[in-house]
Amino acid sequence: MNAPTEDSSQAAPAAGPRVTIVVARARGGVIGADNGLPWHLPEDLKHFRTTTMGHAIVMGRKTFESIGKALPGRRTIVVSRDPRWTHPGCESATSLGAAIALAAQPGADPSISTDEVFVVGGEQLFRDAIGVAQRAIVTDIDVEVAGDAHFPELDALQWRVESRSEHRSASGLRYAITDYRRT
């Protein structure tokens, strides 16, 4: 099923779902390299799964292609400029605003919540979402890696820390998960 193809405003509908960004970033804001993750952190993948399960997730087409399939237990909405883009198990929209509007409506699986939608990448979609998101769940990974996709710093005047937890992976990699709320 495809969303309307209009290129509507990036803003979420007033009565729409809460928009939450979920991102993992290395030092310097690196979120990707060659359309993939430049680190291996199974603990964060588990956190991502737990956080997004039962909700709609919105991602750009390139991010979807790096994953290659709709994620189980979630409603996968892919933003593509091509209104004809389709993939089994996914819905599509031509803008972030259209994707959020789509997520606000019940989909094929009635168990998927419409109260919160998670924007999960990539770089351009994150940049678009920062202006409309009410929440950002950021995993900061204590590693220096080269990358070609970055997540910007959140403006401290617009975002406050709700909670932060420090962790060490089984491989010894240090990371922290911070839950930010828009002020």
C-alpha positions as CSV (number, residue, x, y, z in Angstrom):
1,M,0.0,0.0,0.0
2,N,1.4,3.4,-0.9
3,A,0.9,6.7,0.8
4,P,-0.4,9.8,-1.0
5,T,2.3,11.1,-3.3
6,E,1.9,14.7,-2.5
7,D,5.0,16.5,-1.3
8,S,3.3,17.9,1.8
9,S,4.9,20.0,4.5
10,Q,7.5,18.3,6.7
11,A,5.5,19.1,9.8
12,A,3.5,16.3,11.6
13,P,-0.2,16.7,11.9
14,A,-1.2,18.4,15.1
15,A,-3.1,15.4,16.4
16,G,-0.6,12.9,14.9
17,P,1.7,10.5,16.6
18,R,4.7,11.5,18.7
19,V,7.7,11.6,16.4
20,T,10.8,10.0,17.9
21,I,14.3,9.9,16.4
22,V,16.3,6.7,17.1
23,V,19.9,7.0,16.2
24,A,23.3,5.5,17.0
25,R,26.3,7.6,16.4
26,A,30.1,7.4,16.9
27,R,32.3,10.3,17.8
28,G,31.9,13.2,15.5
29,G,28.3,12.3,14.8
30,V,29.2,9.5,12.3
31,I,26.1,7.3,11.7
32,G,27.2,5.5,8.6
33,A,29.8,4.6,6.0
34,D,29.1,3.2,2.5
35,N,25.4,2.8,3.4
36,G,26.2,0.6,6.4
37,L,27.0,0.8,10.1
38,P,30.8,1.2,10.7
39,W,30.7,-0.7,14.0
40,H,29.2,-3.9,15.4
41,L,27.2,-3.4,18.6
42,P,24.7,-6.2,19.1
43,E,23.5,-4.6,22.4
44,D,22.4,-1.5,20.6
45,L,20.6,-3.5,17.9
46,K,18.7,-5.3,20.7
47,H,17.9,-1.9,22.2
48,F,16.7,-0.6,18.8
49,R,14.5,-3.7,18.4
50,T,12.9,-3.4,21.9
51,T,12.4,0.4,21.5
52,T,10.7,0.2,18.1
53,M,8.8,-3.1,18.4
54,G,5.0,-2.7,17.8
55,H,5.4,0.8,16.2
56,A,5.8,2.3,12.7
57,I,9.4,3.0,11.7
58,V,10.2,5.5,9.0
59,M,13.4,5.4,7.0
60,G,14.8,6.7,3.8
61,R,15.1,4.4,0.8
62,K,18.9,4.1,1.1
63,T,18.6,3.1,4.7
64,F,16.0,0.5,3.8
65,E,18.3,-0.9,1.1
66,S,21.1,-1.3,3.6
67,I,18.7,-3.4,5.7
68,G,17.1,-5.1,2.7
69,K,13.7,-6.1,4.3
70,A,10.8,-5.0,6.3
71,L,11.6,-5.4,10.0
72,P,9.3,-7.9,11.8
73,G,6.9,-6.7,14.4
74,R,7.0,-3.1,13.1
75,R,5.3,-1.2,10.3
76,T,8.0,-0.2,7.8
77,I,7.4,3.1,6.0
78,V,10.0,4.0,3.4
79,V,10.4,7.6,2.2
80,S,11.4,7.8,-1.5
81,R,11.2,10.6,-4.0
82,D,10.0,8.0,-6.5
83,P,6.2,7.7,-6.0
84,R,6.3,4.3,-7.7
85,W,8.8,2.8,-5.2
86,T,7.5,-0.4,-3.6
87,H,8.8,-3.4,-1.7
88,P,7.0,-6.4,-0.2
89,G,6.0,-5.7,3.4
90,C,6.6,-2.0,3.2
91,E,4.6,1.1,2.7
92,S,6.0,4.2,1.0
93,A,5.7,7.9,1.2
94,T,7.3,10.7,-0.8
95,S,8.1,13.0,2.2
96,L,8.6,12.8,5.9
97,G,5.3,14.6,6.5
98,A,3.4,12.1,4.4
99,A,5.1,9.2,6.2
100,I,4.1,10.6,9.6
101,A,0.5,11.1,8.4
102,L,0.5,7.5,7.1
103,A,1.8,6.2,10.5
104,A,-1.0,8.1,12.3
105,Q,-3.6,5.9,10.5
106,P,-4.1,2.2,11.3
107,G,-2.3,-0.1,9.0
108,A,-2.8,-3.8,8.0
109,D,-1.7,-5.0,11.4
110,P,-4.0,-3.7,14.1
111,S,-1.4,-4.5,16.8
112,I,0.9,-1.8,15.5
113,S,0.5,1.4,17.6
114,T,-0.3,4.7,16.0
115,D,0.6,6.9,19.0
116,E,4.4,7.1,18.3
117,V,6.4,6.8,15.1
118,F,10.2,6.2,15.0
119,V,12.4,7.9,12.5
120,V,15.4,5.6,12.1
121,G,17.5,7.1,9.3
122,G,19.3,8.1,7.2
123,E,21.1,11.4,7.4
124,Q,18.7,13.5,5.4
125,L,15.6,12.1,7.1
126,F,17.1,12.8,10.5
127,R,17.8,16.4,9.4
128,D,14.2,16.7,8.3
129,A,12.9,15.1,11.5
130,I,14.8,17.2,14.0
131,G,12.4,20.1,13.3
132,V,9.3,18.0,14.1
133,A,10.4,15.4,16.6
134,Q,9.4,15.6,20.2
135,R,11.8,12.9,21.3
136,A,15.3,11.7,20.3
137,I,16.8,8.4,21.6
138,V,20.5,8.7,20.9
139,T,23.1,6.0,21.4
140,D,26.6,7.6,21.6
141,I,29.3,5.0,20.8
142,D,32.7,5.7,22.2
143,V,34.6,4.9,19.0
144,E,36.3,6.9,16.3
145,V,35.3,5.8,12.8
146,A,35.4,7.2,9.3
147,G,32.0,7.8,7.8
148,D,30.1,9.6,5.1
149,A,26.8,10.1,7.0
150,H,26.5,12.2,10.1
151,F,23.9,13.1,12.7
152,P,24.0,16.7,13.9
153,E,24.3,17.8,17.5
154,L,21.0,18.5,19.2
155,D,20.6,22.1,20.2
156,A,20.8,22.3,24.0
157,L,18.3,25.2,23.9
158,Q,15.7,23.0,22.2
159,W,16.4,19.6,23.8
160,R,16.8,18.4,27.4
161,V,18.0,15.1,28.7
162,E,15.2,13.0,30.2
163,S,17.5,10.1,31.1
164,R,21.0,8.7,30.3
165,S,22.5,5.3,30.9
166,E,26.1,4.3,30.5
167,H,27.0,0.8,29.2
168,R,29.9,-1.5,28.1
169,S,29.3,-4.1,25.4
170,A,30.4,-7.7,25.7
171,S,33.3,-6.8,23.4
172,G,34.3,-3.9,25.8
173,L,33.0,-1.0,23.6
174,R,31.6,1.8,25.8
175,Y,28.3,3.5,24.8
176,A,25.6,5.6,26.4
177,I,21.9,5.8,25.6
178,T,20.3,9.3,26.1
179,D,16.6,10.0,25.9
180,Y,16.1,13.6,24.9
181,R,12.8,15.6,24.9
182,R,12.1,18.8,23.1
183,T,11.9,21.7,25.5
